[in-house]
Amino acid sequence: MVKSTSLSEIPKALFEDREVSINRGEYIIRYMIDDGKEVPAMLIKQYGYYAVPQSIMVEIRRGTMPLADLTFLFACYYVASTSNRKSIRMDEVFECITGNWDEIRTRNTAQRFSLTLSNMDTYKRWIKKHDHYIKYFVKY
């Protein structure tokens, strides 16, 4: 993973590659949280990167962010990067997270996702909610 002073590059394969997406949590732990392992070059070459704020990775290393929250933030920034805008829709984020999953796993994630949306203050450093329009924006 290449790092700059304020942004980290995250492999798009997290959401675009079927096998990686199915085992996303394991992939994040192995290649992003546990330092020392390189992201497979073929995945980077095939899918590329997208940027997230370095502050997210800092929270991970401190151990203060659960994997589900990390996945949610990664998905928000992925959706923003693929649409080339900062505004995001939460239905797109949910679809991004669950796109390659089975029905049971998707249903369980839907419950967690509704809890996440009701607790958006947790993510105010990275996601801004525009109350008047019920839109969300990622912050870089």
A tleap script that builds the chain and sets N, CA, C and O, in Angstrom:
source leaprc.protein.ff14SB
mol = sequence {
  NMET VAL LYS SER THR SER LEU SER GLU ILE
  PRO LYS ALA LEU PHE GLU ASP ARG GLU VAL
  SER ILE ASN ARG GLY GLU TYR ILE ILE ARG
  TYR MET ILE ASP ASP GLY LYS GLU VAL PRO
  ALA MET LEU ILE LYS GLN TYR GLY TYR TYR
  ALA VAL PRO GLN SER ILE MET VAL GLU ILE
  ARG ARG GLY THR MET PRO LEU ALA ASP LEU
  THR PHE LEU PHE ALA CYS TYR TYR VAL ALA
  SER THR SER ASN ARG LYS SER ILE ARG MET
  ASP GLU VAL PHE GLU CYS ILE THR GLY ASN
  TRP ASP GLU ILE ARG THR ARG ASN THR ALA
  GLN ARG PHE SER LEU THR LEU SER ASN MET
  ASP THR TYR LYS ARG TRP ILE LYS LYS HIE
  ASP HIE TYR ILE LYS TYR PHE VAL LYS CTYR
}
set mol.1.N position { 0.844 -1.166 0.000 }
set mol.1.CA position { 0.000 0.000 0.000 }
set mol.1.C position { 0.891 1.230 0.000 }
set mol.1.O position { 1.767 1.358 0.855 }
set mol.2.N position { 0.684 2.119 -0.928 }
set mol.2.CA position { 1.456 3.340 -1.038 }
set mol.2.C position { 0.799 4.413 -0.183 }
set mol.2.O position { -0.422 4.570 -0.202 }
set mol.3.N position { 1.612 5.151 0.568 }
set mol.3.CA position { 1.046 6.138 1.485 }
set mol.3.C position { 1.591 7.519 1.173 }
set mol.3.O position { 2.761 7.659 0.818 }
set mol.4.N position { 0.758 8.539 1.301 }
set mol.4.CA position { 1.194 9.924 1.224 }
set mol.4.C position { 0.942 10.533 2.593 }
set mol.4.O position { 0.574 9.828 3.533 }
set mol.5.N position { 1.136 11.814 2.703 }
set mol.5.CA position { 0.971 12.435 4.013 }
set mol.5.C position { -0.475 12.439 4.483 }
set mol.5.O position { -0.725 12.328 5.683 }
set mol.6.N position { -1.436 12.564 3.570 }
set mol.6.CA position { -2.816 12.650 4.029 }
set mol.6.C position { -3.738 11.581 3.447 }
set mol.6.O position { -4.865 11.429 3.918 }
set mol.7.N position { -3.292 10.845 2.446 }
set mol.7.CA position { -4.141 9.831 1.817 }
set mol.7.C position { -3.427 8.491 1.761 }
set mol.7.O position { -2.205 8.425 1.622 }
set mol.8.N position { -4.202 7.436 1.869 }
set mol.8.CA position { -3.697 6.076 1.671 }
set mol.8.C position { -4.399 5.505 0.452 }
set mol.8.O position { -5.569 5.799 0.205 }
set mol.9.N position { -3.695 4.701 -0.297 }
set mol.9.CA position { -4.284 4.056 -1.459 }
set mol.9.C position { -4.752 2.664 -1.068 }
set mol.9.O position { -4.003 1.870 -0.499 }
set mol.10.N position { -6.007 2.393 -1.386 }
set mol.10.CA position { -6.641 1.123 -1.050 }
set mol.10.C position { -6.949 0.389 -2.352 }
set mol.10.O position { -7.458 1.009 -3.285 }
set mol.11.N position { -6.663 -0.885 -2.446 }
set mol.11.CA position { -6.930 -1.627 -3.684 }
set mol.11.C position { -8.427 -1.700 -4.001 }
set mol.11.O position { -9.236 -2.047 -3.140 }
set mol.12.N position { -8.782 -1.373 -5.233 }
set mol.12.CA position { -10.173 -1.472 -5.674 }
set mol.12.C position { -10.665 -2.916 -5.673 }
set mol.12.O position { -11.869 -3.172 -5.697 }
set mol.13.N position { -9.732 -3.844 -5.646 }
set mol.13.CA position { -10.092 -5.268 -5.648 }
set mol.13.C position { -10.988 -5.627 -4.465 }
set mol.13.O position { -11.718 -6.616 -4.531 }
set mol.14.N position { -10.949 -4.845 -3.383 }
set mol.14.CA position { -11.815 -5.108 -2.227 }
set mol.14.C position { -13.281 -5.208 -2.632 }
set mol.14.O position { -14.046 -5.962 -2.032 }
set mol.15.N position { -13.666 -4.452 -3.645 }
set mol.15.CA position { -15.064 -4.426 -4.058 }
set mol.15.C position { -15.278 -4.913 -5.488 }
set mol.15.O position { -16.407 -5.224 -5.868 }
set mol.16.N position { -14.209 -4.984 -6.290 }
set mol.16.CA position { -14.361 -5.350 -7.696 }
set mol.16.C position { -14.040 -6.809 -7.991 }
set mol.16.O position { -14.605 -7.382 -8.923 }
set mol.17.N position { -13.161 -7.413 -7.233 }
set mol.17.CA position { -12.798 -8.809 -7.445 }
set mol.17.C position { -13.729 -9.701 -6.626 }
set mol.17.O position { -13.869 -9.510 -5.418 }
set mol.18.N position { -14.351 -10.653 -7.265 }
set mol.18.CA position { -15.343 -11.502 -6.586 }
set mol.18.C position { -14.736 -12.252 -5.395 }
set mol.18.O position { -15.303 -12.220 -4.303 }
set mol.19.N position { -13.614 -12.916 -5.581 }
set mol.19.CA position { -13.003 -13.698 -4.495 }
set mol.19.C position { -12.563 -12.817 -3.325 }
set mol.19.O position { -12.763 -13.176 -2.165 }
set mol.20.N position { -11.972 -11.677 -3.627 }
set mol.20.CA position { -11.540 -10.766 -2.564 }
set mol.20.C position { -12.757 -10.222 -1.832 }
set mol.20.O position { -12.756 -10.134 -0.604 }
set mol.21.N position { -13.792 -9.858 -2.575 }
set mol.21.CA position { -15.007 -9.300 -1.969 }
set mol.21.C position { -15.678 -10.297 -1.018 }
set mol.21.O position { -16.158 -9.915 0.050 }
set mol.22.N position { -15.707 -11.547 -1.400 }
set mol.22.CA position { -16.333 -12.571 -0.559 }
set mol.22.C position { -15.566 -12.726 0.758 }
set mol.22.O position { -16.167 -12.943 1.810 }
set mol.23.N position { -14.248 -12.615 0.693 }
set mol.23.CA position { -13.386 -12.769 1.877 }
set mol.23.C position { -12.748 -11.440 2.277 }
set mol.23.O position { -11.596 -11.409 2.711 }
set mol.24.N position { -13.490 -10.349 2.133 }
set mol.24.CA position { -12.944 -9.006 2.320 }
set mol.24.C position { -12.316 -8.796 3.691 }
set mol.24.O position { -11.237 -8.211 3.782 }
set mol.25.N position { -12.956 -9.252 4.750 }
set mol.25.CA position { -12.425 -9.061 6.100 }
set mol.25.C position { -11.062 -9.695 6.269 }
set mol.25.O position { -10.145 -9.083 6.818 }
set mol.26.N position { -10.931 -10.917 5.798 }
set mol.26.CA position { -9.640 -11.621 5.882 }
set mol.26.C position { -8.579 -10.876 5.067 }
set mol.26.O position { -7.437 -10.736 5.505 }
set mol.27.N position { -8.958 -10.411 3.901 }
set mol.27.CA position { -8.041 -9.685 3.035 }
set mol.27.C position { -7.572 -8.386 3.710 }
set mol.27.O position { -6.383 -8.069 3.683 }
set mol.28.N position { -8.491 -7.649 4.305 }
set mol.28.CA position { -8.138 -6.400 4.994 }
set mol.28.C position { -7.180 -6.688 6.137 }
set mol.28.O position { -6.170 -6.001 6.293 }
set mol.29.N position { -7.485 -7.685 6.924 }
set mol.29.CA position { -6.609 -8.022 8.058 }
set mol.29.C position { -5.222 -8.432 7.558 }
set mol.29.O position { -4.211 -7.960 8.079 }
set mol.30.N position { -5.170 -9.294 6.568 }
set mol.30.CA position { -3.889 -9.825 6.090 }
set mol.30.C position { -3.016 -8.766 5.427 }
set mol.30.O position { -1.813 -8.713 5.681 }
set mol.31.N position { -3.605 -7.919 4.579 }
set mol.31.CA position { -2.792 -7.015 3.770 }
set mol.31.C position { -2.774 -5.566 4.241 }
set mol.31.O position { -1.887 -4.810 3.844 }
set mol.32.N position { -3.717 -5.162 5.068 }
set mol.32.CA position { -3.773 -3.752 5.447 }
set mol.32.C position { -3.536 -3.499 6.924 }
set mol.32.O position { -2.953 -2.480 7.292 }
set mol.33.N position { -3.971 -4.395 7.758 }
set mol.33.CA position { -3.801 -4.185 9.197 }
set mol.33.C position { -2.488 -4.794 9.664 }
set mol.33.O position { -1.709 -4.136 10.353 }
set mol.34.N position { -2.237 -6.038 9.296 }
set mol.34.CA position { -0.976 -6.693 9.651 }
set mol.34.C position { 0.107 -6.214 8.692 }
set mol.34.O position { 0.183 -6.682 7.556 }
set mol.35.N position { 0.933 -5.298 9.135 }
set mol.35.CA position { 2.015 -4.798 8.282 }
set mol.35.C position { 2.961 -5.935 7.932 }
set mol.35.O position { 3.150 -6.877 8.701 }
set mol.36.N position { 3.542 -5.819 6.763 }
set mol.36.CA position { 4.540 -6.800 6.377 }
set mol.36.C position { 4.157 -7.606 5.155 }
set mol.36.O position { 5.033 -8.170 4.499 }
set mol.37.N position { 2.882 -7.679 4.829 }
set mol.37.CA position { 2.483 -8.435 3.650 }
set mol.37.C position { 2.117 -7.450 2.542 }
set mol.37.O position { 1.413 -6.466 2.770 }
set mol.38.N position { 2.596 -7.729 1.372 }
set mol.38.CA position { 2.312 -6.892 0.211 }
set mol.38.C position { 1.006 -7.329 -0.442 }
set mol.38.O position { 0.699 -8.519 -0.503 }
set mol.39.N position { 0.246 -6.359 -0.925 }
set mol.39.CA position { -0.957 -6.655 -1.688 }
set mol.39.C position { -0.494 -7.312 -2.997 }
set mol.39.O position { 0.431 -6.815 -3.640 }
set mol.40.N position { -1.122 -8.412 -3.393 }
set mol.40.CA position { -0.695 -9.078 -4.629 }
set mol.40.C position { -0.686 -8.121 -5.829 }
set mol.40.O position { -1.681 -7.454 -6.115 }
set mol.41.N position { 0.444 -8.069 -6.515 }
set mol.41.CA position { 0.638 -7.133 -7.625 }
set mol.41.C position { -0.391 -7.323 -8.738 }
set mol.41.O position { -0.811 -6.351 -9.367 }
set mol.42.N position { -0.798 -8.564 -8.983 }
set mol.42.CA position { -1.769 -8.793 -10.064 }
set mol.42.C position { -3.111 -8.121 -9.764 }
set mol.42.O position { -3.789 -7.662 -10.684 }
set mol.43.N position { -3.500 -8.059 -8.492 }
set mol.43.CA position { -4.748 -7.377 -8.140 }
set mol.43.C position { -4.635 -5.873 -8.349 }
set mol.43.O position { -5.578 -5.229 -8.808 }
set mol.44.N position { -3.486 -5.327 -8.012 }
set mol.44.CA position { -3.270 -3.897 -8.192 }
set mol.44.C position { -3.251 -3.554 -9.680 }
set mol.44.O position { -3.862 -2.578 -10.116 }
set mol.45.N position { -2.546 -4.366 -10.439 }
set mol.45.CA position { -2.448 -4.121 -11.878 }
set mol.45.C position { -3.821 -4.213 -12.548 }
set mol.45.O position { -4.143 -3.415 -13.428 }
set mol.46.N position { -4.617 -5.181 -12.130 }
set mol.46.CA position { -5.923 -5.399 -12.754 }
set mol.46.C position { -6.956 -4.370 -12.328 }
set mol.46.O position { -7.733 -3.909 -13.164 }
set mol.47.N position { -6.988 -3.991 -11.043 }
set mol.47.CA position { -8.066 -3.141 -10.535 }
set mol.47.C position { -7.635 -1.732 -10.159 }
set mol.47.O position { -8.446 -0.810 -10.241 }
set mol.48.N position { -6.404 -1.535 -9.756 }
set mol.48.CA position { -5.921 -0.213 -9.370 }
set mol.48.C position { -6.232 0.120 -7.913 }
set mol.48.O position { -6.591 -0.747 -7.117 }
set mol.49.N position { -6.082 1.399 -7.594 }
set mol.49.CA position { -6.276 1.909 -6.239 }
set mol.49.C position { -7.357 2.980 -6.206 }
set mol.49.O position { -7.767 3.497 -7.245 }
set mol.50.N position { -7.808 3.304 -5.012 }
set mol.50.CA position { -8.581 4.519 -4.751 }
set mol.50.C position { -8.089 5.072 -3.418 }
set mol.50.O position { -7.472 4.350 -2.635 }
set mol.51.N position { -8.356 6.334 -3.160 }
set mol.51.CA position { -7.779 7.005 -1.991 }
set mol.51.C position { -8.764 7.111 -0.831 }
set mol.51.O position { -9.960 7.325 -1.026 }
set mol.52.N position { -8.233 6.956 0.378 }
set mol.52.CA position { -8.969 7.214 1.621 }
set mol.52.C position { -8.065 8.067 2.510 }
set mol.52.O position { -6.843 8.029 2.363 }
set mol.53.N position { -8.646 8.831 3.424 }
set mol.53.CA position { -7.813 9.626 4.328 }
set mol.53.C position { -6.912 8.745 5.198 }
set mol.53.O position { -7.329 7.688 5.672 }
set mol.54.N position { -5.700 9.187 5.394 }
set mol.54.CA position { -4.725 8.482 6.223 }
set mol.54.C position { -5.255 8.295 7.647 }
set mol.54.O position { -4.907 7.323 8.318 }
set mol.55.N position { -6.092 9.220 8.104 }
set mol.55.CA position { -6.613 9.146 9.476 }
set mol.55.C position { -7.403 7.864 9.730 }
set mol.55.O position { -7.464 7.401 10.869 }
set mol.56.N position { -8.004 7.285 8.700 }
set mol.56.CA position { -8.708 6.009 8.857 }
set mol.56.C position { -7.707 4.909 9.197 }
set mol.56.O position { -7.952 4.095 10.088 }
set mol.57.N position { -6.598 4.887 8.497 }
set mol.57.CA position { -5.585 3.868 8.741 }
set mol.57.C position { -4.951 4.044 10.124 }
set mol.57.O position { -4.569 3.065 10.766 }
set mol.58.N position { -4.843 5.282 10.574 }
set mol.58.CA position { -4.306 5.546 11.917 }
set mol.58.C position { -5.219 4.921 12.971 }
set mol.58.O position { -4.737 4.312 13.927 }
set mol.59.N position { -6.522 5.067 12.802 }
set mol.59.CA position { -7.481 4.479 13.750 }
set mol.59.C position { -7.367 2.956 13.767 }
set mol.59.O position { -7.501 2.330 14.819 }
set mol.60.N position { -7.123 2.372 12.618 }
set mol.60.CA position { -6.973 0.923 12.527 }
set mol.60.C position { -5.761 0.470 13.329 }
set mol.60.O position { -5.839 -0.477 14.112 }
set mol.61.N position { -4.660 1.144 13.131 }
set mol.61.CA position { -3.428 0.759 13.830 }
set mol.61.C position { -3.536 0.956 15.335 }
set mol.61.O position { -2.895 0.241 16.106 }
set mol.62.N position { -4.341 1.919 15.750 }
set mol.62.CA position { -4.567 2.129 17.185 }
set mol.62.C position { -5.479 1.050 17.767 }
set mol.62.O position { -5.520 0.851 18.982 }
set mol.63.N position { -6.189 0.376 16.918 }
set mol.63.CA position { -7.113 -0.653 17.384 }
set mol.63.C position { -8.436 -0.091 17.858 }
set mol.63.O position { -9.137 -0.730 18.643 }
set mol.64.N position { -8.788 1.104 17.387 }
set mol.64.CA position { -10.013 1.749 17.858 }
set mol.64.C position { -11.171 1.659 16.871 }
set mol.64.O position { -12.239 2.217 17.123 }
set mol.65.N position { -10.975 0.964 15.751 }
set mol.65.CA position { -12.039 0.867 14.755 }
set mol.65.C position { -12.322 -0.592 14.420 }
set mol.65.O position { -11.430 -1.305 13.960 }
set mol.66.N position { -13.550 -1.043 14.645 }
set mol.66.CA position { -13.916 -2.424 14.285 }
set mol.66.C position { -13.859 -2.629 12.766 }
set mol.66.O position { -13.985 -1.679 11.993 }
set mol.67.N position { -13.671 -3.860 12.364 }
set mol.67.CA position { -13.572 -4.211 10.960 }
set mol.67.C position { -14.821 -3.805 10.175 }
set mol.67.O position { -14.708 -3.366 9.031 }
set mol.68.N position { -15.998 -3.940 10.765 }
set mol.68.CA position { -17.236 -3.558 10.075 }
set mol.68.C position { -17.257 -2.060 9.779 }
set mol.68.O position { -17.706 -1.647 8.710 }
set mol.69.N position { -16.774 -1.246 10.715 }
set mol.69.CA position { -16.721 0.198 10.489 }
set mol.69.C position { -15.714 0.543 9.403 }
set mol.69.O position { -15.955 1.425 8.579 }
set mol.70.N position { -14.601 -0.147 9.407 }
set mol.70.CA position { -13.581 0.069 8.386 }
set mol.70.C position { -14.130 -0.276 7.003 }
set mol.70.O position { -13.929 0.470 6.044 }
set mol.71.N position { -14.806 -1.383 6.909 }
set mol.71.CA position { -15.400 -1.800 5.637 }
set mol.71.C position { -16.409 -0.771 5.153 }
set mol.71.O position { -16.450 -0.446 3.966 }
set mol.72.N position { -17.225 -0.256 6.071 }
set mol.72.CA position { -18.207 0.773 5.726 }
set mol.72.C position { -17.502 2.005 5.156 }
set mol.72.O position { -17.902 2.509 4.107 }
set mol.73.N position { -16.465 2.493 5.826 }
set mol.73.CA position { -15.751 3.682 5.347 }
set mol.73.C position { -15.056 3.417 4.017 }
set mol.73.O position { -15.095 4.259 3.120 }
set mol.74.N position { -14.423 2.261 3.882 }
set mol.74.CA position { -13.794 1.918 2.610 }
set mol.74.C position { -14.830 1.918 1.486 }
set mol.74.O position { -14.551 2.403 0.389 }
set mol.75.N position { -16.013 1.382 1.748 }
set mol.75.CA position { -17.068 1.336 0.738 }
set mol.75.C position { -17.552 2.748 0.387 }
set mol.75.O position { -17.803 3.038 -0.783 }
set mol.76.N position { -17.682 3.614 1.375 }
set mol.76.CA position { -18.110 5.002 1.112 }
set mol.76.C position { -17.123 5.687 0.170 }
set mol.76.O position { -17.526 6.320 -0.806 }
set mol.77.N position { -15.849 5.561 0.462 }
set mol.77.CA position { -14.838 6.197 -0.392 }
set mol.77.C position { -14.738 5.527 -1.753 }
set mol.77.O position { -14.455 6.192 -2.750 }
set mol.78.N position { -14.964 4.233 -1.809 }
set mol.78.CA position { -14.955 3.536 -3.090 }
set mol.78.C position { -16.095 4.043 -3.973 }
set mol.78.O position { -15.887 4.336 -5.150 }
set mol.79.N position { -17.290 4.144 -3.409 }
set mol.79.CA position { -18.445 4.634 -4.168 }
set mol.79.C position { -18.181 6.056 -4.665 }
set mol.79.O position { -18.484 6.377 -5.814 }
set mol.80.N position { -17.627 6.897 -3.818 }
set mol.80.CA position { -17.309 8.267 -4.221 }
set mol.80.C position { -16.271 8.272 -5.354 }
set mol.80.O position { -16.381 9.057 -6.296 }
set mol.81.N position { -15.278 7.405 -5.259 }
set mol.81.CA position { -14.225 7.395 -6.289 }
set mol.81.C position { -14.739 6.875 -7.625 }
set mol.81.O position { -14.329 7.368 -8.675 }
set mol.82.N position { -15.621 5.898 -7.605 }
set mol.82.CA position { -16.123 5.345 -8.867 }
set mol.82.C position { -17.121 6.270 -9.542 }
set mol.82.O position { -17.317 6.190 -10.755 }
set mol.83.N position { -17.751 7.144 -8.774 }
set mol.83.CA position { -18.710 8.080 -9.364 }
set mol.83.C position { -18.090 9.450 -9.616 }
set mol.83.O position { -18.748 10.354 -10.130 }
set mol.84.N position { -16.802 9.597 -9.245 }
set mol.84.CA position { -16.070 10.856 -9.434 }
set mol.84.C position { -16.755 12.055 -8.781 }
set mol.84.O position { -16.762 13.156 -9.331 }
set mol.85.N position { -17.318 11.827 -7.622 }
set mol.85.CA position { -17.926 12.920 -6.859 }
set mol.85.C position { -17.785 12.606 -5.379 }
set mol.85.O position { -17.515 11.468 -4.996 }
set mol.86.N position { -17.971 13.624 -4.555 }
set mol.86.CA position { -17.867 13.416 -3.115 }
set mol.86.C position { -19.191 12.961 -2.511 }
set mol.86.O position { -19.204 12.364 -1.434 }
set mol.87.N position { -20.299 13.234 -3.185 }
set mol.87.CA position { -21.587 12.825 -2.624 }
set mol.87.C position { -21.815 11.338 -2.884 }
set mol.87.O position { -21.446 10.806 -3.931 }
set mol.88.N position { -22.429 10.689 -1.907 }
set mol.88.CA position { -22.700 9.256 -2.011 }
set mol.88.C position { -24.120 8.976 -1.558 }
set mol.88.O position { -24.710 9.742 -0.796 }
set mol.89.N position { -24.655 7.872 -2.035 }
set mol.89.CA position { -25.962 7.391 -1.575 }
set mol.89.C position { -25.720 6.112 -0.793 }
set mol.89.O position { -24.931 5.263 -1.208 }
set mol.90.N position { -26.387 5.977 0.322 }
set mol.90.CA position { -26.141 4.821 1.181 }
set mol.90.C position { -26.626 3.515 0.570 }
set mol.90.O position { -26.094 2.457 0.904 }
set mol.91.N position { -27.609 3.553 -0.307 }
set mol.91.CA position { -28.011 2.317 -0.977 }
set mol.91.C position { -26.884 1.809 -1.891 }
set mol.91.O position { -26.703 0.600 -2.038 }
set mol.92.N position { -26.134 2.727 -2.499 }
set mol.92.CA position { -24.989 2.334 -3.319 }
set mol.92.C position { -23.877 1.744 -2.447 }
set mol.92.O position { -23.212 0.786 -2.842 }
set mol.93.N position { -23.683 2.318 -1.275 }
set mol.93.CA position { -22.665 1.814 -0.353 }
set mol.93.C position { -23.032 0.401 0.108 }
set mol.93.O position { -22.181 -0.487 0.134 }
set mol.94.N position { -24.292 0.200 0.470 }
set mol.94.CA position { -24.743 -1.121 0.904 }
set mol.94.C position { -24.560 -2.150 -0.213 }
set mol.94.O position { -24.085 -3.259 0.029 }
set mol.95.N position { -24.932 -1.782 -1.416 }
set mol.95.CA position { -24.777 -2.687 -2.558 }
set mol.95.C position { -23.302 -2.998 -2.811 }
set mol.95.O position { -22.944 -4.122 -3.161 }
set mol.96.N position { -22.474 -2.012 -2.632 }
set mol.96.CA position { -21.034 -2.193 -2.796 }
set mol.96.C position { -20.495 -3.211 -1.793 }
set mol.96.O position { -19.690 -4.071 -2.149 }
set mol.97.N position { -20.931 -3.115 -0.564 }
set mol.97.CA position { -20.463 -4.029 0.484 }
set mol.97.C position { -20.957 -5.448 0.258 }
set mol.97.O position { -20.200 -6.402 0.434 }
set mol.98.N position { -22.215 -5.599 -0.127 }
set mol.98.CA position { -22.845 -6.923 -0.181 }
set mol.98.C position { -22.957 -7.513 -1.581 }
set mol.98.O position { -23.548 -8.581 -1.745 }
set mol.99.N position { -22.415 -6.861 -2.578 }
set mol.99.CA position { -22.591 -7.254 -3.978 }
set mol.99.C position { -22.346 -8.717 -4.304 }
set mol.99.O position { -23.090 -9.287 -5.103 }
set mol.100.N position { -21.353 -9.340 -3.730 }
set mol.100.CA position { -21.008 -10.729 -4.062 }
set mol.100.C position { -21.357 -11.714 -2.948 }
set mol.100.O position { -20.876 -12.847 -2.951 }
set mol.101.N position { -22.170 -11.300 -2.017 }
set mol.101.CA position { -22.461 -12.134 -0.860 }
set mol.101.C position { -23.761 -12.909 -1.036 }
set mol.101.O position { -24.599 -12.566 -1.869 }
set mol.102.N position { -23.911 -13.968 -0.229 }
set mol.102.CA position { -25.142 -14.749 -0.256 }
set mol.102.C position { -26.247 -14.028 0.522 }
set mol.102.O position { -26.004 -13.014 1.177 }
set mol.103.N position { -27.454 -14.567 0.436 }
set mol.103.CA position { -28.630 -13.910 1.033 }
set mol.103.C position { -28.546 -13.791 2.554 }
set mol.103.O position { -28.917 -12.759 3.112 }
set mol.104.N position { -28.072 -14.817 3.218 }
set mol.104.CA position { -27.993 -14.796 4.688 }
set mol.104.C position { -26.998 -13.737 5.158 }
set mol.104.O position { -27.290 -12.954 6.062 }
set mol.105.N position { -25.849 -13.725 4.548 }
set mol.105.CA position { -24.831 -12.737 4.931 }
set mol.105.C position { -25.308 -11.314 4.629 }
set mol.105.O position { -25.042 -10.394 5.402 }
set mol.106.N position { -26.005 -11.136 3.521 }
set mol.106.CA position { -26.545 -9.820 3.163 }
set mol.106.C position { -27.601 -9.381 4.170 }
set mol.106.O position { -27.624 -8.217 4.568 }
set mol.107.N position { -28.466 -10.286 4.584 }
set mol.107.CA position { -29.511 -9.958 5.558 }
set mol.107.C position { -28.896 -9.552 6.896 }
set mol.107.O position { -29.332 -8.577 7.508 }
set mol.108.N position { -27.899 -10.287 7.347 }
set mol.108.CA position { -27.222 -9.945 8.605 }
set mol.108.C position { -26.524 -8.592 8.501 }
set mol.108.O position { -26.523 -7.816 9.457 }
set mol.109.N position { -25.940 -8.314 7.360 }
set mol.109.CA position { -25.263 -7.038 7.149 }
set mol.109.C position { -26.271 -5.899 7.101 }
set mol.109.O position { -25.960 -4.787 7.528 }
set mol.110.N position { -27.455 -6.150 6.596 }
set mol.110.CA position { -28.490 -5.111 6.551 }
set mol.110.C position { -28.826 -4.633 7.957 }
set mol.110.O position { -29.037 -3.440 8.171 }
set mol.111.N position { -28.879 -5.541 8.905 }
set mol.111.CA position { -29.144 -5.153 10.295 }
set mol.111.C position { -28.011 -4.294 10.836 }
set mol.111.O position { -28.260 -3.269 11.471 }
set mol.112.N position { -26.794 -4.691 10.596 }
set mol.112.CA position { -25.630 -3.919 11.049 }
set mol.112.C position { -25.579 -2.559 10.344 }
set mol.112.O position { -25.219 -1.552 10.953 }
set mol.113.N position { -25.940 -2.539 9.069 }
set mol.113.CA position { -25.902 -1.314 8.284 }
set mol.113.C position { -26.904 -0.287 8.805 }
set mol.113.O position { -26.594 0.903 8.867 }
set mol.114.N position { -28.090 -0.733 9.177 }
set mol.114.CA position { -29.078 0.207 9.727 }
set mol.114.C position { -28.596 0.788 11.050 }
set mol.114.O position { -28.841 1.959 11.341 }
set mol.115.N position { -27.920 -0.013 11.842 }
set mol.115.CA position { -27.323 0.485 13.082 }
set mol.115.C position { -26.226 1.510 12.773 }
set mol.115.O position { -26.126 2.538 13.442 }
set mol.116.N position { -25.425 1.230 11.781 }
set mol.116.CA position { -24.371 2.163 11.355 }
set mol.116.C position { -24.976 3.495 10.937 }
set mol.116.O position { -24.482 4.550 11.335 }
set mol.117.N position { -26.037 3.459 10.141 }
set mol.117.CA position { -26.667 4.698 9.670 }
set mol.117.C position { -27.306 5.491 10.803 }
set mol.117.O position { -27.363 6.720 10.743 }
set mol.118.N position { -27.783 4.808 11.823 }
set mol.118.CA position { -28.382 5.524 12.951 }
set mol.118.C position { -27.317 6.114 13.877 }
set mol.118.O position { -27.629 6.890 14.780 }
set mol.119.N position { -26.076 5.742 13.647 }
set mol.119.CA position { -24.969 6.191 14.492 }
set mol.119.C position { -23.925 6.959 13.674 }
set mol.119.O position { -22.728 6.803 13.914 }
set mol.120.N position { -24.349 7.772 12.730 }
set mol.120.CA position { -23.434 8.438 11.806 }
set mol.120.C position { -22.489 9.430 12.482 }
set mol.120.O position { -21.480 9.807 11.887 }
set mol.121.N position { -22.783 9.857 13.693 }
set mol.121.CA position { -21.870 10.758 14.403 }
set mol.121.C position { -20.495 10.119 14.606 }
set mol.121.O position { -19.485 10.817 14.685 }
set mol.122.N position { -20.467 8.804 14.688 }
set mol.122.CA position { -19.211 8.073 14.839 }
set mol.122.C position { -18.259 8.363 13.686 }
set mol.122.O position { -17.042 8.344 13.866 }
set mol.123.N position { -18.798 8.628 12.520 }
set mol.123.CA position { -18.006 8.784 11.301 }
set mol.123.C position { -17.888 10.234 10.848 }
set mol.123.O position { -17.483 10.486 9.713 }
set mol.124.N position { -18.229 11.187 11.702 }
set mol.124.CA position { -18.278 12.588 11.278 }
set mol.124.C position { -16.927 13.133 10.827 }
set mol.124.O position { -16.885 14.144 10.125 }
set mol.125.N position { -15.830 12.500 11.206 }
set mol.125.CA position { -14.517 12.929 10.703 }
set mol.125.C position { -14.373 12.648 9.213 }
set mol.125.O position { -13.590 13.309 8.531 }
set mol.126.N position { -15.129 11.664 8.697 }
set mol.126.CA position { -14.951 11.234 7.320 }
set mol.126.C position { -16.199 11.391 6.459 }
set mol.126.O position { -16.099 11.553 5.243 }
set mol.127.N position { -17.359 11.346 7.077 }
set mol.127.CA position { -18.618 11.412 6.326 }
set mol.127.C position { -19.452 12.568 6.879 }
set mol.127.O position { -19.661 12.679 8.087 }
set mol.128.N position { -19.922 13.421 5.976 }
set mol.128.CA position { -20.770 14.536 6.392 }
set mol.128.C position { -22.174 14.299 5.853 }
set mol.128.O position { -22.361 13.974 4.680 }
set mol.129.N position { -23.147 14.466 6.724 }
set mol.129.CA position { -24.539 14.326 6.311 }
set mol.129.C position { -25.128 15.711 6.113 }
set mol.129.O position { -25.064 16.562 7.000 }
set mol.130.N position { -25.698 15.922 4.944 }
set mol.130.CA position { -26.384 17.176 4.650 }
set mol.130.C position { -27.863 16.944 4.948 }
set mol.130.O position { -28.588 16.373 4.134 }
set mol.131.N position { -28.301 17.393 6.123 }
set mol.131.CA position { -29.649 17.086 6.611 }
set mol.131.C position { -30.772 17.544 5.695 }
set mol.131.O position { -31.774 16.846 5.536 }
set mol.132.N position { -30.608 18.709 5.095 }
set mol.132.CA position { -31.687 19.254 4.279 }
set mol.132.C position { -32.003 18.358 3.084 }
set mol.132.O position { -33.167 18.197 2.717 }
set mol.133.N position { -30.978 17.780 2.483 }
set mol.133.CA position { -31.178 16.956 1.294 }
set mol.133.C position { -31.033 15.470 1.569 }
set mol.133.O position { -31.198 14.656 0.661 }
set mol.134.N position { -30.726 15.103 2.807 }
set mol.134.CA position { -30.478 13.713 3.194 }
set mol.134.C position { -29.432 13.076 2.277 }
set mol.134.O position { -29.602 11.960 1.787 }
set mol.135.N position { -28.359 13.812 2.065 }
set mol.135.CA position { -27.236 13.307 1.277 }
set mol.135.C position { -26.033 13.174 2.188 }
set mol.135.O position { -25.963 13.780 3.257 }
set mol.136.N position { -25.102 12.376 1.741 }
set mol.136.CA position { -23.866 12.172 2.465 }
set mol.136.C position { -22.696 12.550 1.563 }
set mol.136.O position { -22.754 12.382 0.345 }
set mol.137.N position { -21.642 13.061 2.178 }
set mol.137.CA position { -20.446 13.461 1.444 }
set mol.137.C position { -19.223 12.908 2.166 }
set mol.137.O position { -19.162 12.915 3.395 }
set mol.138.N position { -18.249 12.429 1.394 }
set mol.138.CA position { -16.994 11.998 1.994 }
set mol.138.C position { -16.075 13.199 2.115 }
set mol.138.O position { -16.102 14.105 1.281 }
set mol.139.N position { -15.265 13.199 3.159 }
set mol.139.CA position { -14.290 14.276 3.391 }
set mol.139.C position { -12.895 13.725 3.127 }
set mol.139.O position { -12.553 12.625 3.559 }
set mol.140.N position { -12.110 14.500 2.419 }
set mol.140.CA position { -10.714 14.103 2.155 }
set mol.140.C position { -9.777 14.947 2.961 }
set mol.140.O position { -8.562 14.770 2.880 }
savepdb mol mol.pdb
quit
